[in-house]
Amino acid sequence: MISPRLLESNDETLFLEVRSSTNTEVWYDVMYDKFHHWLCTCPDYYFRKRFCKHMRECAELLGISDVTVYAEVC
């Protein structure tokens, strides 16, 4: 089960972590920034630059409807 945890927040940015659904020992870092939008450390986001399930879980938890990702990550 994916379980987002809010680690830190300020006026512009939220930092969360989400447990992997396939390996419960792995956690992914998820960030939502009002200006740069969503980032995640999971392979799906890193390689495809798309809104991943970890971002979706965080967005649902926090009531955020923005699904824009930050695609400038190498």
PDB file with one MODEL, atoms N, CA, C and O in Angstrom:
MODEL        1
ATOM      1  N   MET A   1       0.839  -1.195   0.000  1.00  0.00           N
ATOM      2  CA  MET A   1       0.000   0.000   0.000  1.00  0.00           C
ATOM      3  C   MET A   1       0.873   1.244   0.000  1.00  0.00           C
ATOM      4  O   MET A   1       1.847   1.327   0.748  1.00  0.00           O
ATOM      5  N   ILE A   2       0.527   2.198  -0.831  1.00  0.00           N
ATOM      6  CA  ILE A   2       1.259   3.452  -0.893  1.00  0.00           C
ATOM      7  C   ILE A   2       0.763   4.331   0.246  1.00  0.00           C
ATOM      8  O   ILE A   2      -0.443   4.462   0.460  1.00  0.00           O
ATOM      9  N   SER A   3       1.694   4.932   0.973  1.00  0.00           N
ATOM     10  CA  SER A   3       1.309   5.740   2.121  1.00  0.00           C
ATOM     11  C   SER A   3       2.130   7.023   2.158  1.00  0.00           C
ATOM     12  O   SER A   3       3.210   7.046   2.747  1.00  0.00           O
ATOM     13  N   PRO A   4       1.630   8.100   1.533  1.00  0.00           N
ATOM     14  CA  PRO A   4       2.378   9.355   1.541  1.00  0.00           C
ATOM     15  C   PRO A   4       2.548   9.902   2.949  1.00  0.00           C
ATOM     16  O   PRO A   4       1.634   9.858   3.772  1.00  0.00           O
ATOM     17  N   ARG A   5       3.748  10.421   3.202  1.00  0.00           N
ATOM     18  CA  ARG A   5       4.028  11.093   4.473  1.00  0.00           C
ATOM     19  C   ARG A   5       4.591  12.468   4.172  1.00  0.00           C
ATOM     20  O   ARG A   5       5.564  12.601   3.430  1.00  0.00           O
ATOM     21  N   LEU A   6       3.976  13.489   4.750  1.00  0.00           N
ATOM     22  CA  LEU A   6       4.472  14.852   4.605  1.00  0.00           C
ATOM     23  C   LEU A   6       5.678  15.023   5.518  1.00  0.00           C
ATOM     24  O   LEU A   6       5.578  14.829   6.730  1.00  0.00           O
ATOM     25  N   LEU A   7       6.816  15.384   4.936  1.00  0.00           N
ATOM     26  CA  LEU A   7       8.042  15.551   5.706  1.00  0.00           C
ATOM     27  C   LEU A   7       8.270  17.003   6.109  1.00  0.00           C
ATOM     28  O   LEU A   7       8.691  17.299   7.228  1.00  0.00           O
ATOM     29  N   GLU A   8       7.983  17.897   5.171  1.00  0.00           N
ATOM     30  CA  GLU A   8       8.256  19.307   5.414  1.00  0.00           C
ATOM     31  C   GLU A   8       7.431  20.133   4.445  1.00  0.00           C
ATOM     32  O   GLU A   8       7.090  19.668   3.357  1.00  0.00           O
ATOM     33  N   SER A   9       7.112  21.358   4.839  1.00  0.00           N
ATOM     34  CA  SER A   9       6.394  22.253   3.933  1.00  0.00           C
ATOM     35  C   SER A   9       6.735  23.696   4.268  1.00  0.00           C
ATOM     36  O   SER A   9       7.106  24.027   5.394  1.00  0.00           O
ATOM     37  N   ASN A  10       6.600  24.537   3.264  1.00  0.00           N
ATOM     38  CA  ASN A  10       6.707  25.977   3.466  1.00  0.00           C
ATOM     39  C   ASN A  10       5.676  26.628   2.556  1.00  0.00           C
ATOM     40  O   ASN A  10       4.810  25.930   2.028  1.00  0.00           O
ATOM     41  N   ASP A  11       5.735  27.923   2.355  1.00  0.00           N
ATOM     42  CA  ASP A  11       4.722  28.614   1.566  1.00  0.00           C
ATOM     43  C   ASP A  11       4.691  28.199   0.098  1.00  0.00           C
ATOM     44  O   ASP A  11       3.663  28.353  -0.562  1.00  0.00           O
ATOM     45  N   GLU A  12       5.793  27.679  -0.421  1.00  0.00           N
ATOM     46  CA  GLU A  12       5.875  27.360  -1.843  1.00  0.00           C
ATOM     47  C   GLU A  12       6.051  25.878  -2.157  1.00  0.00           C
ATOM     48  O   GLU A  12       5.709  25.440  -3.256  1.00  0.00           O
ATOM     49  N   THR A  13       6.578  25.099  -1.212  1.00  0.00           N
ATOM     50  CA  THR A  13       6.985  23.734  -1.528  1.00  0.00           C
ATOM     51  C   THR A  13       6.545  22.740  -0.457  1.00  0.00           C
ATOM     52  O   THR A  13       6.559  23.036   0.738  1.00  0.00           O
ATOM     53  N   LEU A  14       6.152  21.550  -0.920  1.00  0.00           N
ATOM     54  CA  LEU A  14       5.821  20.436  -0.035  1.00  0.00           C
ATOM     55  C   LEU A  14       6.794  19.299  -0.324  1.00  0.00           C
ATOM     56  O   LEU A  14       7.044  18.979  -1.486  1.00  0.00           O
ATOM     57  N   PHE A  15       7.338  18.695   0.709  1.00  0.00           N
ATOM     58  CA  PHE A  15       8.237  17.556   0.572  1.00  0.00           C
ATOM     59  C   PHE A  15       7.578  16.352   1.232  1.00  0.00           C
ATOM     60  O   PHE A  15       7.212  16.396   2.407  1.00  0.00           O
ATOM     61  N   LEU A  16       7.433  15.277   0.464  1.00  0.00           N
ATOM     62  CA  LEU A  16       6.778  14.077   0.962  1.00  0.00           C
ATOM     63  C   LEU A  16       7.605  12.857   0.617  1.00  0.00           C
ATOM     64  O   LEU A  16       8.536  12.924  -0.186  1.00  0.00           O
ATOM     65  N   GLU A  17       7.249  11.734   1.240  1.00  0.00           N
ATOM     66  CA  GLU A  17       7.831  10.466   0.836  1.00  0.00           C
ATOM     67  C   GLU A  17       6.700   9.456   0.716  1.00  0.00           C
ATOM     68  O   GLU A  17       5.716   9.494   1.454  1.00  0.00           O
ATOM     69  N   VAL A  18       6.880   8.543  -0.248  1.00  0.00           N
ATOM     70  CA  VAL A  18       5.849   7.547  -0.541  1.00  0.00           C
ATOM     71  C   VAL A  18       6.518   6.184  -0.652  1.00  0.00           C
ATOM     72  O   VAL A  18       7.528   6.031  -1.340  1.00  0.00           O
ATOM     73  N   ARG A  19       5.955   5.212   0.019  1.00  0.00           N
ATOM     74  CA  ARG A  19       6.489   3.849  -0.032  1.00  0.00           C
ATOM     75  C   ARG A  19       6.181   3.220  -1.390  1.00  0.00           C
ATOM     76  O   ARG A  19       5.091   3.401  -1.935  1.00  0.00           O
ATOM     77  N   SER A  20       7.137   2.491  -1.923  1.00  0.00           N
ATOM     78  CA  SER A  20       6.944   1.766  -3.170  1.00  0.00           C
ATOM     79  C   SER A  20       5.849   0.721  -2.990  1.00  0.00           C
ATOM     80  O   SER A  20       5.738   0.100  -1.933  1.00  0.00           O
ATOM     81  N   SER A  21       5.049   0.537  -4.023  1.00  0.00           N
ATOM     82  CA  SER A  21       3.988  -0.475  -3.944  1.00  0.00           C
ATOM     83  C   SER A  21       4.524  -1.875  -4.248  1.00  0.00           C
ATOM     84  O   SER A  21       3.852  -2.868  -3.966  1.00  0.00           O
ATOM     85  N   THR A  22       5.718  -1.962  -4.818  1.00  0.00           N
ATOM     86  CA  THR A  22       6.288  -3.271  -5.165  1.00  0.00           C
ATOM     87  C   THR A  22       7.370  -3.734  -4.200  1.00  0.00           C
ATOM     88  O   THR A  22       7.647  -4.930  -4.106  1.00  0.00           O
ATOM     89  N   ASN A  23       7.980  -2.802  -3.486  1.00  0.00           N
ATOM     90  CA  ASN A  23       9.025  -3.136  -2.517  1.00  0.00           C
ATOM     91  C   ASN A  23       8.838  -2.246  -1.298  1.00  0.00           C
ATOM     92  O   ASN A  23       9.180  -1.064  -1.333  1.00  0.00           O
ATOM     93  N   THR A  24       8.307  -2.795  -0.237  1.00  0.00           N
ATOM     94  CA  THR A  24       7.959  -1.995   0.940  1.00  0.00           C
ATOM     95  C   THR A  24       9.170  -1.418   1.671  1.00  0.00           C
ATOM     96  O   THR A  24       9.012  -0.604   2.581  1.00  0.00           O
ATOM     97  N   GLU A  25      10.358  -1.827   1.287  1.00  0.00           N
ATOM     98  CA  GLU A  25      11.561  -1.261   1.903  1.00  0.00           C
ATOM     99  C   GLU A  25      12.055  -0.016   1.174  1.00  0.00           C
ATOM    100  O   GLU A  25      12.980   0.651   1.638  1.00  0.00           O
ATOM    101  N   VAL A  26      11.440   0.298   0.034  1.00  0.00           N
ATOM    102  CA  VAL A  26      11.860   1.439  -0.784  1.00  0.00           C
ATOM    103  C   VAL A  26      10.869   2.586  -0.613  1.00  0.00           C
ATOM    104  O   VAL A  26       9.655   2.391  -0.656  1.00  0.00           O
ATOM    105  N   TRP A  27      11.413   3.785  -0.418  1.00  0.00           N
ATOM    106  CA  TRP A  27      10.616   5.004  -0.335  1.00  0.00           C
ATOM    107  C   TRP A  27      11.069   5.955  -1.426  1.00  0.00           C
ATOM    108  O   TRP A  27      12.261   6.041  -1.721  1.00  0.00           O
ATOM    109  N   TYR A  28      10.122   6.674  -2.031  1.00  0.00           N
ATOM    110  CA  TYR A  28      10.440   7.679  -3.033  1.00  0.00           C
ATOM    111  C   TYR A  28      10.153   9.064  -2.473  1.00  0.00           C
ATOM    112  O   TYR A  28       9.180   9.269  -1.747  1.00  0.00           O
ATOM    113  N   ASP A  29      11.006   9.996  -2.819  1.00  0.00           N
ATOM    114  CA  ASP A  29      10.803  11.391  -2.425  1.00  0.00           C
ATOM    115  C   ASP A  29       9.938  12.062  -3.480  1.00  0.00           C
ATOM    116  O   ASP A  29      10.179  11.929  -4.679  1.00  0.00           O
ATOM    117  N   VAL A  30       8.938  12.778  -3.018  1.00  0.00           N
ATOM    118  CA  VAL A  30       8.042  13.513  -3.901  1.00  0.00           C
ATOM    119  C   VAL A  30       8.046  14.963  -3.447  1.00  0.00           C
ATOM    120  O   VAL A  30       7.969  15.252  -2.253  1.00  0.00           O
ATOM    121  N   MET A  31       8.137  15.871  -4.408  1.00  0.00           N
ATOM    122  CA  MET A  31       8.119  17.292  -4.089  1.00  0.00           C
ATOM    123  C   MET A  31       7.063  17.972  -4.950  1.00  0.00           C
ATOM    124  O   MET A  31       6.944  17.696  -6.143  1.00  0.00           O
ATOM    125  N   TYR A  32       6.305  18.858  -4.333  1.00  0.00           N
ATOM    126  CA  TYR A  32       5.392  19.712  -5.094  1.00  0.00           C
ATOM    127  C   TYR A  32       5.779  21.148  -4.815  1.00  0.00           C
ATOM    128  O   TYR A  32       5.829  21.579  -3.663  1.00  0.00           O
ATOM    129  N   ASP A  33       6.049  21.878  -5.873  1.00  0.00           N
ATOM    130  CA  ASP A  33       6.438  23.284  -5.787  1.00  0.00           C
ATOM    131  C   ASP A  33       5.445  24.089  -6.625  1.00  0.00           C
ATOM    132  O   ASP A  33       5.128  23.699  -7.748  1.00  0.00           O
ATOM    133  N   LYS A  34       4.958  25.191  -6.096  1.00  0.00           N
ATOM    134  CA  LYS A  34       3.964  25.996  -6.806  1.00  0.00           C
ATOM    135  C   LYS A  34       4.458  26.477  -8.167  1.00  0.00           C
ATOM    136  O   LYS A  34       3.650  26.705  -9.067  1.00  0.00           O
ATOM    137  N   PHE A  35       5.765  26.634  -8.333  1.00  0.00           N
ATOM    138  CA  PHE A  35       6.323  27.166  -9.575  1.00  0.00           C
ATOM    139  C   PHE A  35       6.870  26.078 -10.496  1.00  0.00           C
ATOM    140  O   PHE A  35       6.746  26.185 -11.716  1.00  0.00           O
ATOM    141  N   HIS A  36       7.471  25.039  -9.932  1.00  0.00           N
ATOM    142  CA  HIS A  36       8.082  23.980 -10.743  1.00  0.00           C
ATOM    143  C   HIS A  36       7.226  22.719 -10.795  1.00  0.00           C
ATOM    144  O   HIS A  36       7.536  21.790 -11.540  1.00  0.00           O
ATOM    145  N   HIS A  37       6.176  22.681 -10.027  1.00  0.00           N
ATOM    146  CA  HIS A  37       5.208  21.589 -10.021  1.00  0.00           C
ATOM    147  C   HIS A  37       5.778  20.301  -9.401  1.00  0.00           C
ATOM    148  O   HIS A  37       6.517  20.381  -8.419  1.00  0.00           O
ATOM    149  N   TRP A  38       5.461  19.137  -9.939  1.00  0.00           N
ATOM    150  CA  TRP A  38       5.773  17.857  -9.305  1.00  0.00           C
ATOM    151  C   TRP A  38       7.121  17.280  -9.717  1.00  0.00           C
ATOM    152  O   TRP A  38       7.546  17.409 -10.865  1.00  0.00           O
ATOM    153  N   LEU A  39       7.784  16.640  -8.758  1.00  0.00           N
ATOM    154  CA  LEU A  39       9.012  15.859  -8.972  1.00  0.00           C
ATOM    155  C   LEU A  39       8.903  14.597  -8.135  1.00  0.00           C
ATOM    156  O   LEU A  39       8.303  14.614  -7.060  1.00  0.00           O
ATOM    157  N   CYS A  40       9.479  13.499  -8.620  1.00  0.00           N
ATOM    158  CA  CYS A  40       9.519  12.262  -7.856  1.00  0.00           C
ATOM    159  C   CYS A  40      10.829  11.546  -8.170  1.00  0.00           C
ATOM    160  O   CYS A  40      11.377  11.698  -9.262  1.00  0.00           O
ATOM    161  N   THR A  41      11.322  10.778  -7.229  1.00  0.00           N
ATOM    162  CA  THR A  41      12.573  10.049  -7.442  1.00  0.00           C
ATOM    163  C   THR A  41      12.347   8.642  -7.992  1.00  0.00           C
ATOM    164  O   THR A  41      13.303   7.875  -8.111  1.00  0.00           O
ATOM    165  N   CYS A  42      11.121   8.287  -8.327  1.00  0.00           N
ATOM    166  CA  CYS A  42      10.852   6.946  -8.862  1.00  0.00           C
ATOM    167  C   CYS A  42      11.308   6.836 -10.318  1.00  0.00           C
ATOM    168  O   CYS A  42      11.418   7.848 -11.010  1.00  0.00           O
ATOM    169  N   PRO A  43      11.574   5.612 -10.785  1.00  0.00           N
ATOM    170  CA  PRO A  43      12.011   5.399 -12.167  1.00  0.00           C
ATOM    171  C   PRO A  43      10.966   5.850 -13.204  1.00  0.00           C
ATOM    172  O   PRO A  43      11.342   6.359 -14.260  1.00  0.00           O
ATOM    173  N   ASP A  44       9.691   5.677 -12.932  1.00  0.00           N
ATOM    174  CA  ASP A  44       8.651   6.075 -13.873  1.00  0.00           C
ATOM    175  C   ASP A  44       8.766   7.558 -14.205  1.00  0.00           C
ATOM    176  O   ASP A  44       8.749   7.939 -15.375  1.00  0.00           O
ATOM    177  N   TYR A  45       8.882   8.387 -13.183  1.00  0.00           N
ATOM    178  CA  TYR A  45       9.022   9.825 -13.418  1.00  0.00           C
ATOM    179  C   TYR A  45      10.376  10.141 -14.063  1.00  0.00           C
ATOM    180  O   TYR A  45      10.444  10.914 -15.018  1.00  0.00           O
ATOM    181  N   TYR A  46      11.424   9.557 -13.554  1.00  0.00           N
ATOM    182  CA  TYR A  46      12.769   9.876 -14.034  1.00  0.00           C
ATOM    183  C   TYR A  46      12.916   9.605 -15.528  1.00  0.00           C
ATOM    184  O   TYR A  46      13.483  10.423 -16.251  1.00  0.00           O
ATOM    185  N   PHE A  47      12.415   8.479 -15.991  1.00  0.00           N
ATOM    186  CA  PHE A  47      12.594   8.108 -17.395  1.00  0.00           C
ATOM    187  C   PHE A  47      11.504   8.629 -18.319  1.00  0.00           C
ATOM    188  O   PHE A  47      11.772   8.906 -19.488  1.00  0.00           O
ATOM    189  N   ARG A  48      10.287   8.767 -17.820  1.00  0.00           N
ATOM    190  CA  ARG A  48       9.169   9.141 -18.689  1.00  0.00           C
ATOM    191  C   ARG A  48       8.691  10.571 -18.522  1.00  0.00           C
ATOM    192  O   ARG A  48       7.964  11.078 -19.377  1.00  0.00           O
ATOM    193  N   LYS A  49       9.081  11.232 -17.445  1.00  0.00           N
ATOM    194  CA  LYS A  49       8.671  12.617 -17.155  1.00  0.00           C
ATOM    195  C   LYS A  49       7.154  12.769 -17.194  1.00  0.00           C
ATOM    196  O   LYS A  49       6.611  13.676 -17.825  1.00  0.00           O
ATOM    197  N   ARG A  50       6.484  11.837 -16.490  1.00  0.00           N
ATOM    198  CA  ARG A  50       5.033  11.913 -16.443  1.00  0.00           C
ATOM    199  C   ARG A  50       4.546  11.843 -15.002  1.00  0.00           C
ATOM    200  O   ARG A  50       5.276  11.437 -14.098  1.00  0.00           O
ATOM    201  N   PHE A  51       3.309  12.243 -14.814  1.00  0.00           N
ATOM    202  CA  PHE A  51       2.674  12.240 -13.497  1.00  0.00           C
ATOM    203  C   PHE A  51       2.554  10.791 -13.040  1.00  0.00           C
ATOM    204  O   PHE A  51       1.787  10.022 -13.620  1.00  0.00           O
ATOM    205  N   CYS A  52       3.292  10.417 -12.022  1.00  0.00           N
ATOM    206  CA  CYS A  52       3.354   9.026 -11.576  1.00  0.00           C
ATOM    207  C   CYS A  52       2.351   8.734 -10.451  1.00  0.00           C
ATOM    208  O   CYS A  52       1.697   9.639  -9.932  1.00  0.00           O
ATOM    209  N   LYS A  53       2.250   7.462 -10.093  1.00  0.00           N
ATOM    210  CA  LYS A  53       1.295   7.068  -9.052  1.00  0.00           C
ATOM    211  C   LYS A  53       1.655   7.646  -7.685  1.00  0.00           C
ATOM    212  O   LYS A  53       0.772   7.850  -6.852  1.00  0.00           O
ATOM    213  N   HIS A  54       2.930   7.911  -7.446  1.00  0.00           N
ATOM    214  CA  HIS A  54       3.349   8.498  -6.167  1.00  0.00           C
ATOM    215  C   HIS A  54       2.882   9.954  -6.069  1.00  0.00           C
ATOM    216  O   HIS A  54       2.427  10.408  -5.020  1.00  0.00           O
ATOM    217  N   MET A  55       3.006  10.668  -7.185  1.00  0.00           N
ATOM    218  CA  MET A  55       2.500  12.042  -7.236  1.00  0.00           C
ATOM    219  C   MET A  55       0.988  12.053  -7.071  1.00  0.00           C
ATOM    220  O   MET A  55       0.440  12.894  -6.359  1.00  0.00           O
ATOM    221  N   ARG A  56       0.316  11.112  -7.733  1.00  0.00           N
ATOM    222  CA  ARG A  56      -1.143  11.029  -7.650  1.00  0.00           C
ATOM    223  C   ARG A  56      -1.601  10.801  -6.213  1.00  0.00           C
ATOM    224  O   ARG A  56      -2.546  11.441  -5.751  1.00  0.00           O
ATOM    225  N   GLU A  57      -0.935   9.895  -5.510  1.00  0.00           N
ATOM    226  CA  GLU A  57      -1.301   9.629  -4.111  1.00  0.00           C
ATOM    227  C   GLU A  57      -1.125  10.879  -3.250  1.00  0.00           C
ATOM    228  O   GLU A  57      -1.964  11.178  -2.401  1.00  0.00           O
ATOM    229  N   CYS A  58      -0.031  11.606  -3.473  1.00  0.00           N
ATOM    230  CA  CYS A  58       0.216  12.835  -2.707  1.00  0.00           C
ATOM    231  C   CYS A  58      -0.808  13.907  -3.052  1.00  0.00           C
ATOM    232  O   CYS A  58      -1.323  14.587  -2.164  1.00  0.00           O
ATOM    233  N   ALA A  59      -1.103  14.058  -4.337  1.00  0.00           N
ATOM    234  CA  ALA A  59      -2.078  15.061  -4.769  1.00  0.00           C
ATOM    235  C   ALA A  59      -3.447  14.778  -4.162  1.00  0.00           C
ATOM    236  O   ALA A  59      -4.127  15.695  -3.701  1.00  0.00           O
ATOM    237  N   GLU A  60      -3.851  13.508  -4.162  1.00  0.00           N
ATOM    238  CA  GLU A  60      -5.141  13.143  -3.579  1.00  0.00           C
ATOM    239  C   GLU A  60      -5.161  13.408  -2.081  1.00  0.00           C
ATOM    240  O   GLU A  60      -6.146  13.924  -1.552  1.00  0.00           O
ATOM    241  N   LEU A  61      -4.087  13.061  -1.403  1.00  0.00           N
ATOM    242  CA  LEU A  61      -4.001  13.282   0.038  1.00  0.00           C
ATOM    243  C   LEU A  61      -4.118  14.762   0.386  1.00  0.00           C
ATOM    244  O   LEU A  61      -4.773  15.127   1.363  1.00  0.00           O
ATOM    245  N   LEU A  62      -3.477  15.613  -0.419  1.00  0.00           N
ATOM    246  CA  LEU A  62      -3.411  17.044  -0.128  1.00  0.00           C
ATOM    247  C   LEU A  62      -4.479  17.870  -0.837  1.00  0.00           C
ATOM    248  O   LEU A  62      -4.585  19.074  -0.601  1.00  0.00           O
ATOM    249  N   GLY A  63      -5.268  17.240  -1.702  1.00  0.00           N
ATOM    250  CA  GLY A  63      -6.315  17.956  -2.417  1.00  0.00           C
ATOM    251  C   GLY A  63      -5.777  18.896  -3.487  1.00  0.00           C
ATOM    252  O   GLY A  63      -6.352  19.958  -3.726  1.00  0.00           O
ATOM    253  N   ILE A  64      -4.675  18.515  -4.134  1.00  0.00           N
ATOM    254  CA  ILE A  64      -4.060  19.334  -5.185  1.00  0.00           C
ATOM    255  C   ILE A  64      -4.489  18.789  -6.540  1.00  0.00           C
ATOM    256  O   ILE A  64      -4.333  17.598  -6.811  1.00  0.00           O
ATOM    257  N   SER A  65      -5.027  19.653  -7.388  1.00  0.00           N
ATOM    258  CA  SER A  65      -5.500  19.205  -8.700  1.00  0.00           C
ATOM    259  C   SER A  65      -4.455  19.389  -9.806  1.00  0.00           C
ATOM    260  O   SER A  65      -4.647  18.885 -10.913  1.00  0.00           O
ATOM    261  N   ASP A  66      -3.378  20.083  -9.537  1.00  0.00           N
ATOM    262  CA  ASP A  66      -2.314  20.313 -10.516  1.00  0.00           C
ATOM    263  C   ASP A  66      -1.597  18.999 -10.822  1.00  0.00           C
ATOM    264  O   ASP A  66      -1.083  18.355  -9.908  1.00  0.00           O
ATOM    265  N   VAL A  67      -1.552  18.590 -12.095  1.00  0.00           N
ATOM    266  CA  VAL A  67      -0.862  17.358 -12.485  1.00  0.00           C
ATOM    267  C   VAL A  67       0.348  17.649 -13.382  1.00  0.00           C
ATOM    268  O   VAL A  67       0.866  16.746 -14.040  1.00  0.00           O
ATOM    269  N   THR A  68       0.794  18.902 -13.404  1.00  0.00           N
ATOM    270  CA  THR A  68       1.939  19.293 -14.210  1.00  0.00           C
ATOM    271  C   THR A  68       3.218  18.798 -13.549  1.00  0.00           C
ATOM    272  O   THR A  68       3.398  18.949 -12.341  1.00  0.00           O
ATOM    273  N   VAL A  69       4.109  18.205 -14.347  1.00  0.00           N
ATOM    274  CA  VAL A  69       5.376  17.751 -13.813  1.00  0.00           C
ATOM    275  C   VAL A  69       6.513  18.657 -14.268  1.00  0.00           C
ATOM    276  O   VAL A  69       6.415  19.339 -15.288  1.00  0.00           O
ATOM    277  N   TYR A  70       7.578  18.652 -13.502  1.00  0.00           N
ATOM    278  CA  TYR A  70       8.780  19.392 -13.853  1.00  0.00           C
ATOM    279  C   TYR A  70       9.624  18.481 -14.736  1.00  0.00           C
ATOM    280  O   TYR A  70      10.196  17.504 -14.252  1.00  0.00           O
ATOM    281  N   ALA A  71       9.705  18.789 -16.013  1.00  0.00           N
ATOM    282  CA  ALA A  71      10.339  17.898 -16.989  1.00  0.00           C
ATOM    283  C   ALA A  71      11.784  18.240 -17.292  1.00  0.00           C
ATOM    284  O   ALA A  71      12.361  17.656 -18.209  1.00  0.00           O
ATOM    285  N   GLU A  72      12.394  19.162 -16.562  1.00  0.00           N
ATOM    286  CA  GLU A  72      13.768  19.560 -16.834  1.00  0.00           C
ATOM    287  C   GLU A  72      14.796  18.712 -16.103  1.00  0.00           C
ATOM    288  O   GLU A  72      15.985  19.025 -16.141  1.00  0.00           O
ATOM    289  N   VAL A  73      14.369  17.654 -15.445  1.00  0.00           N
ATOM    290  CA  VAL A  73      15.273  16.782 -14.702  1.00  0.00           C
ATOM    291  C   VAL A  73      15.998  15.872 -15.668  1.00  0.00           C
ATOM    292  O   VAL A  73      15.378  15.295 -16.562  1.00  0.00           O
ATOM    293  N   CYS A  74      17.295  15.736 -15.501  1.00  0.00           N
ATOM    294  CA  CYS A  74      18.089  14.867 -16.388  1.00  0.00           C
ATOM    295  C   CYS A  74      18.145  13.456 -15.839  1.00  0.00           C
ATOM    296  O   CYS A  74      18.766  12.582 -16.445  1.00  0.00           O
TER     297      CYS A  74
ENDMDL
END
